[in-house]
Amino acid sequence: MQMNRAGAAAILLTTLTGLVAGCGSSKTAAGPATAASAGMAAPKPAEIRLDYAYYSPLSLVIKQKGWAEEAFKADGIPVKWVFSTGSNKALEFLAADAADFTSSAGSAALLAKANGNPIKSVYIYSKPEWTALLVGKDSQITDVKQLKGKKIAATKGTDPYIFLLRVLHDNGMTKNDVQIVHLQHPDGKTALEQKQVDAWAGLDPHMATTELEQGSKFLVRNADYNTYGFLNTREAFAKQHPDQVKQVIAVYEKARVWAQANPEELAKILAEEAKLSPAVAKKELERNDFSNPIPGDVHLKALTEASKVLVDEELIKKGTDINKVISELVDGSFAQAVVKQ
């Protein structure tokens, strides 16, 4: 039976559409299909844009030693740096396509992902106890319930903010029972010291600074409410440039191994970059554990626990499948291909 040209074209179009759809939806054990996995050379990005942050010591090591520039020099890819003052700013950089990799708390990444920021968390740069609830050195507040109706400084969308919500819930309160003053971390520290607020959900190194230099006191500490330091990238970048994702992770892994072997020099770098006293830098690093860099079950569990307060406080829109969001956020496949066990 003969076929006219229109019919043949329709069949060809259908076949090609099926092939494209199949390529787009297929997955391997290492994650989504990419140009590289299909036998084609993956495209190179025009540049690699990384953030550095005082709450992410490894980023400071990488920046000071020029290891990222060294890693991408052979490919002719320049490296640019942006400064993140907190998780919220780091995640805003990704949302605005102003950076390719940024560092944040896990809970902050989850909140951003659930509210539409298309990111993936591909590496764990630290397990820190970087947040707690503090009061001033002269404060008479000794119990969280005494904060009802009081002013508390916090940076919305960050681990300290979510830490605060969890602490309030533990004490039968919600964010509506206090006055949350939304300030960036350095400004929150200043507000506490100047008695403009009654408490502050702090973040290192600012927390360590006010603890050691101003005598600010811990009202609540709970290391389990700190949700790890996540290195995030945009979903589109991970899909288009998987080799570069692994290269960045390899640089972070080099810094992690170096940091564990050189704690004194690490403290010196942190002090120099963040303009801290040696004692403050050491105090911050005492609260960091660099031993578990591959995103996995323990991190999923931490996010699942943190997600409960996000849902209860309606920070995530109703009907969101939070377990699906968590599973789509955390991707350990890139780190598994790089990190030596």
VOLOMAR-773333 format. One record per residue (C-alpha): residue in three letters; x negated, y negated, z. Coordinates in pm, whole numbers, padded with zeros to 5 digits, always signed. Each point is the difference from the previous one (the first is absolute). Layout:
ALAXYZ;...
***
This chain:
MET+00000+00000+00000;GLN-00142-00340-00094;MET+00002-00293+00238;ASN+00031-00365-00094;ARG-00253-00259+00118;ALA+00226-00143+00269;GLY+00049+00341+00156;ALA-00370+00079-00005;ALA-00081-00335+00157;ALA+00254+00057+00275;ILE-00151+00338+00086;LEU-00352-00144-00001;LEU+00108-00286+00228;THR+00169+00244+00239;THR-00311+00219+00011;LEU-00232-00291+00067;THR+00230-00136+00270;GLY+00002+00337+00171;LEU-00376+00021-00011;VAL-00041-00347+00148;ALA+00253+00069+00274;GLY-00170+00330+00078;CYS-00338-00165+00030;GLY+00141-00271+00223;SER+00166+00237+00243;SER-00247+00285+00024;LYS-00210+00036+00317;THR-00305+00194+00104;ALA-00128+00103+00341;ALA-00204-00321+00005;GLY+00301-00226-00065;PRO+00172-00164-00299;ALA-00115+00070-00352;THR-00241-00261-00136;ALA-00174-00072-00325;ALA-00307+00172+00136;SER+00189+00317+00094;ALA+00149+00007-00350;GLY-00350+00006-00150;MET-00012-00369-00089;ALA-00241-00256+00141;ALA+00170-00205+00271;PRO-00017-00377-00057;LYS-00236-00211+00207;PRO+00135-00295+00200;ALA-00132-00344-00084;GLU-00114-00042+00361;ILE+00036+00157+00344;ARG+00157-00225+00262;LEU-00055+00101+00363;ASP+00100-00160+00326;TYR-00212-00037+00309;ALA+00135-00050+00350;TYR-00135-00036+00348;TYR+00231+00282+00112;SER-00159+00227-00262;PRO-00370+00035+00093;LEU-00078+00226-00295;SER+00108-00270-00245;LEU-00250-00238+00158;VAL-00282+00254-00036;ILE+00085+00060-00366;LYS+00015-00371-00074;GLN-00323-00090+00177;LYS-00202+00283-00150;GLY+00134-00045-00352;TRP+00091+00367-00035;ALA+00314-00063-00207;GLU-00190-00216-00248;GLU-00266+00269-00020;ALA+00256+00275-00061;PHE+00166-00178-00292;LYS-00308-00160-00154;ALA-00066+00287-00243;ASP+00353-00032-00138;GLY-00032-00375-00037;ILE+00297-00062+00232;PRO-00032-00308+00221;VAL+00120+00004+00362;LYS+00196-00282+00161;TRP+00081-00041+00370;VAL+00302-00151+00175;PHE+00036-00059+00373;SER+00292+00151+00192;THR+00095-00158+00331;GLY+00247+00280+00077;SER+00188+00294-00148;ASN+00280-00223-00123;LYS-00239-00210-00210;ALA-00184+00310-00124;LEU+00324+00153-00123;GLU+00112-00329-00155;PHE-00319+00006-00210;LEU+00102+00338-00142;ALA+00359-00107-00062;ALA-00121-00308-00189;ASP-00262+00198-00197;ALA-00266-00220+00160;ALA-00202+00300+00120;ASP-00043+00367-00089;PHE-00094+00138+00343;THR+00088-00144+00340;SER-00015+00117+00360;SER+00299+00011+00233;ALA+00157+00184+00286;GLY+00193+00309-00101;SER+00329-00127+00142;ALA-00038-00327-00190;ALA-00062+00191-00324;LEU+00312+00208+00069;LEU+00213-00307+00059;ALA-00127-00159-00320;LYS+00055+00317-00202;ALA+00353+00047+00135;ASN+00085-00356-00101;GLY-00121+00036-00358;ASN-00376-00056-00005;PRO-00125+00274-00241;ILE-00312+00116+00186;LYS-00186+00318+00086;SER-00215+00063+00306;VAL-00304+00194-00117;TYR-00255-00008+00285;ILE-00020-00045+00377;TYR-00277-00239+00095;SER+00054+00025+00376;LYS+00212+00119+00287;PRO+00001-00315+00212;GLU+00159-00112+00319;TRP+00007-00348-00141;THR+00325-00127+00146;ALA+00155-00039+00344;LEU+00233-00238+00179;LEU-00185-00269+00195;VAL+00080-00279+00243;GLY-00214-00291+00110;LYS-00251+00025+00282;ASP+00225-00198+00238;SER+00325+00170-00100;GLN+00222+00138+00274;ILE+00170+00239-00243;THR-00072+00361+00093;ASP+00291+00182-00166;VAL+00134-00006-00356;LYS+00354-00060+00129;GLN-00118-00334+00134;LEU-00046-00113-00360;LYS+00374-00013-00064;GLY+00076-00341-00148;LYS-00372-00086-00013;LYS-00217-00100-00295;ILE-00225+00267-00152;ALA-00238-00071-00288;ALA-00035+00262-00273;THR-00077+00023-00371;LYS+00303+00139-00179;GLY-00061+00306-00217;THR-00315+00112+00186;ASP-00088+00275+00246;PRO+00008-00239+00298;TYR+00353-00109-00094;ILE+00118+00359-00029;PHE-00187+00086+00321;LEU+00197-00274+00173;LEU+00332+00134-00127;ARG-00084+00350+00121;VAL-00098-00130+00344;LEU+00324-00197+00025;HIS+00200+00308-00095;ASP-00182+00203+00264;ASN+00129-00249+00253;GLY+00361-00010-00121;MET-00042-00323-00197;THR+00000-00113-00363;LYS-00148-00294-00186;ASN+00319-00194+00076;ASP-00079+00009+00373;VAL-00315-00208-00043;GLN-00112-00298-00206;ILE-00253+00126-00254;VAL-00222-00282-00122;HIS-00133+00096-00343;LEU-00365-00100-00012;GLN-00304+00139-00177;HIS-00229+00192+00233;PRO-00256-00278+00074;ASP+00280-00248+00068;GLY+00176+00247+00229;LYS-00318+00031+00206;THR-00025-00378+00027;ALA+00366-00032+00096;LEU-00048+00251+00282;GLU-00309-00173+00134;GLN+00170-00341-00012;LYS+00311+00140+00175;GLN+00225-00080-00294;VAL+00130+00358+00014;ASP+00045+00242+00287;ALA-00154+00302-00173;TRP-00173+00096-00322;ALA-00004+00319-00204;GLY-00371-00020-00073;LEU-00240+00132-00260;ASP-00373+00058+00018;PRO-00241-00170-00014;HIS+00215-00289+00130;MET+00134+00225+00275;ALA-00348+00097+00116;THR-00108-00366-00013;THR+00276-00127+00226;GLU-00039+00300+00229;LEU-00372-00056+00058;GLU-00031-00377-00037;GLN+00331-00132+00134;GLY+00101+00269+00247;SER+00328+00087-00175;LYS+00156+00313+00146;PHE+00154+00312-00150;LEU+00366+00038+00084;VAL+00049+00315-00211;ARG-00250+00228-00174;ASN+00095+00310-00196;ALA-00257+00137-00245;ASP+00260+00229-00158;TYR+00203-00303-00113;ASN-00293-00116-00217;THR+00062+00148-00345;TYR-00346+00037-00154;GLY-00182-00219-00250;PHE+00119+00078-00353;LEU-00175-00092-00324;ASN+00275-00074-00251;THR+00016-00050-00373;ARG+00278-00072-00245;GLU+00181+00301-00146;ALA-00063-00128-00350;PHE-00372-00036+00064;ALA-00025+00352+00142;LYS+00177+00140-00303;GLN-00198-00198-00259;HIS-00344+00012+00164;PRO-00037+00319+00207;ASP-00378+00013-00047;GLN-00040-00350+00142;VAL+00220+00090+00298;LYS-00241+00284+00076;GLN-00299-00232-00046;VAL+00140-00246+00253;ILE+00070+00282+00244;ALA-00355+00126-00050;VAL-00131-00345+00096;TYR+00220-00002+00311;GLU-00115+00349+00083;LYS-00362-00111-00028;ALA+00076-00281+00242;ARG+00184+00231+00241;VAL-00289+00246+00019;TRP-00247-00288+00039;ALA+00211-00162+00275;GLN+00003+00317+00208;ALA-00378+00026-00025;ASN-00074-00370+00060;PRO+00233-00135+00271;GLU-00237-00276+00111;GLU-00045-00141-00349;LEU+00375+00037-00061;ALA+00067-00217+00305;LYS-00254-00254-00126;ILE+00170-00020-00341;LEU+00344-00040+00158;ALA-00131-00273+00231;GLU-00165-00188-00288;GLU+00291+00026-00244;ALA+00275-00079+00251;LYS-00212-00247+00199;LEU+00043+00199+00319;SER-00220+00043+00304;PRO-00183+00336+00009;ALA+00210+00102+00301;VAL+00329-00064-00184;ALA-00120+00187-00309;LYS-00098+00300+00212;LYS+00333-00009+00183;GLU+00190+00010-00331;LEU-00209+00290-00127;GLU+00049+00194+00324;ARG+00366+00016-00099;ASN-00066+00149-00346;ASP-00029+00365-00101;PHE-00143+00061-00349;SER+00029+00379+00001;ASN+00309+00085-00209;PRO-00001-00173-00341;ILE+00232+00223-00206;PRO+00369-00095+00015;GLY+00193+00302+00126;ASP+00251+00144+00245;VAL-00116-00194+00305;HIS+00051-00326-00186;LEU+00339+00108-00132;LYS+00103+00076+00356;ALA-00114-00341+00124;LEU+00199-00173-00273;THR+00308+00210+00069;GLU-00008-00106+00365;ALA-00054-00366-00090;SER+00282+00009-00256;LYS+00263+00057+00271;VAL-00025-00352+00135;LEU-00008-00147-00350;VAL+00333+00168-00073;ASP+00149-00087+00339;GLU-00095-00366-00035;GLU+00136-00004-00358;LEU-00332-00110-00146;ILE+00058+00258-00271;LYS+00319-00018-00202;LYS+00269+00250+00090;GLY+00014+00319-00201;THR-00375+00015-00061;ASP-00136+00356+00004;ILE-00288-00080+00232;ASN-00153+00348-00020;LYS-00014-00031-00378;VAL-00164-00341+00033;ILE-00265+00141+00233;SER-00077+00295-00227;GLU-00033-00230-00302;LEU-00219-00246+00190;VAL-00265+00237+00136;ASP-00216+00164-00268;GLY-00300+00196+00123;SER-00093+00147-00338;PHE-00253-00269-00092;ALA-00184+00022+00332;GLN+00006+00380-00011;ALA-00191-00017-00328;VAL-00266-00229+00149;VAL-00050+00067+00370;LYS-00243+00278+00088;GLN+00144+00225+00271;
***
